[in-house]
Amino acid sequence: MERVEKLGKNAVAILGEGFSSNVYVLTEGSDAILVDSGSGAAAPLIDALVTQGIAIKKVLLTHGHADHIQGMNYISADGFLHKADLSRLRELNAFAGDYSPPSNLLALGKEAVEFGDFELKPVHCPGHTPGSVSYFDEASGFLFSGDTLFADKGVGRADLPLGNAKLLAESLRALGKLGWKTLCPGHGPVERARR
């Protein structure tokens, strides 16, 4: 069963287990956006939000692996994914057998996503996948890093289809310069910066 962790006044993490990624919920009044949708295992918790009157407006996806995007099958809002992954979902998920991508995915733009107190800047960080993206909110210091960077300096895999170790190393260097305060990775625990 997924665990919920409060990150701040308007942010919670639904920490995934097994095959499912973490799902981050950012709220402003009765509206919400998600960062990643998980594999679908978090659907009951997301449904509970909707039942309580929270409207999910959009989902920002960190990359195109099934454990991060298959939850879109349970969400009526659109999910936004970098075009480099959007165009190659079947190839990225070749390990998932007879893969069928969700139908509510659109190409992510380059502009920051403004929502309530958040201004989430998409940071293209290829390596784990060609279209991996992290989202950085400078004001709060939140970095939603997908499967590029994990707690305790863990790094994403580059040995899955379309992975690239050289690009991953470059992306990790770029993320290291952002000065994040709270690392919100695609899997595992959230990490607070030790400063």
N, C-alpha and C positions, 0 to 999 in steps of 0.2 A: 504494500500500500504506500502510495506517495506521501511524503511528509511536507507540511507547509511551514515556511520560515519567514517571519516578518523581516524585511530589509530596511524599511524606513516608513515614513508617514504614508506614502502612496505606492509602496512597492512590496510585493511578496514573491517568494520563490516556492514553486511546487517542485520539490526535489524528486527526480525520477529514479526508478529502480529497474534493474534488469536492462532490457533493450530500450527503454524509454529515456529520452533526454529530460533535462530540467525544463520547466516552463516558468517564465517570469511574467507576472501580472502587474501592470502599472495602471493606477486608477486616477481619475479626476472626476469627482462627484459620482454619478451613476454610469460613467463611461470607462472603458478599459481598452488598453492595447496589450497584446502579448508579445513576448520575445520567445520564439519557437513554440511549437504546438505539441511536441512529444510524439509518441507512437500511437496515441489513442488511450493509453492507460490512465491518463489524467482527465479523461472525458467526464467522469462523474464529478470531479471537483470543479471543473469548468462549468458543467451543467448547474451545479449548486450556485455558482456566481450568477448565472443567468436567471435562475429561479428567484434569487434575491433582488432582482431588478438591475443587475449590472449588464450593460450592453457592450459587447466586444466589437470595437470599431475596425480593427485591423490586426494582422499578425505579422511581425517582422521576423523573417526566417534567417538563421545564420548560415545555413547551407542546405543542400538538397538530399541528404541522406534520410532514409525512411524513418529512422528513430527521432528525427526532428520535424518532419513534415506530415507524417501520416495522420496525426491528430487533426489535420485540416479537414478530414472527412467527417468530423463531428462538430465543426464550427461553420457557421453561416457566413462570417466575415471573410474578406479576401486575405490571402497571405502574399507577402512580397518577398521575392527571392532574386538574387543576382542573376542576370541574364546568362552568365557563363554556366551556371548550374541548371537554370530553367530549361535550357535547350538540350540538356544531356541527362535528364533524370533517369531514363532507363539504363543508360551506361553506368551512371554513378551507383545505381542500385542493382547491378547485375548479380550481386551476391544474394539478393532477396528473392530469387526464383522468378515466378510469373508476376512481375511488378506492374502495378497500375497506379500512376500518380494521381493525386487529388486534382479535381477540376477547377478549384478556386484559387489558382496561383497566378500572380501577375509579376511583371518585371519590376524590380526595385529601381527607383531613381537614385541620383547621386546626392540630392539635397537632404539636409537634416530633416528629421521628422519631429515636428513640434507637437507636444501633447501635454497639457497642464503645465507643471513645473519642469517638464523634461524637454530637452532639445537633443535628440539622439542622432548623432552624426554617424552615418555608415562609413566604416573603414574597411575597404577591400583588403582582405588578407589571404590570398591564395596559398595553397600548399596542401591542406587537408583535402580540399576540393578546389577546382579552378575558381569557383564563385563564392568561396567562404567570405563572410562579412562579420565583423564585430561592430557593435554599436556603442558609442561613447557619449556619455552626458557629462560635459566638463563641470557644470555647476555642482552636481552631486558627487561626481567622481565615480559613478557606476560605469563599469566596462562589462558588457555582455559579449563574451569572447567565443561563444560556440565551442567547437572542438579544436580551436587553435591553441588556446592557453588554458591550463587547468590550475587548481590550487597547488601550492608548494612547488611551483615552477614545472609542473607536468606539462607536456606538450602533446599535440594531436598526432595522429598517425598519418604517414604519407605513403603507406604501402597498400592502400585500398585503390580501386579503379580511379584513374585520373589524378591520384595524389602526386605531389612533387616535393621532395625533401629540401631542395635548394630554395624554392619559393617559400616553403614553410619557415625556414630559418630567417629569410628576409622579413617575413611578416611578423615573426616573433620579435625581431629587433625593432620594428616600427611600433608594435604594441608596447614594448618596454619604455618607449619615450613619452607615452601619454600621461603618465603621472596619475594613474587610477588610484582610487581609495577603496573601492569595493569591487572585487573580481567576481563576476557572475558567469561561471563556465557552463558549458553544455551538459556536463556530467559531474557528479561529485559535489563536495561542499563549496559553499561561498567562502571567499577569503577576504578578510579586511587587511589593508596594507599596514605593515609595521613601520611606523615612521617615528 
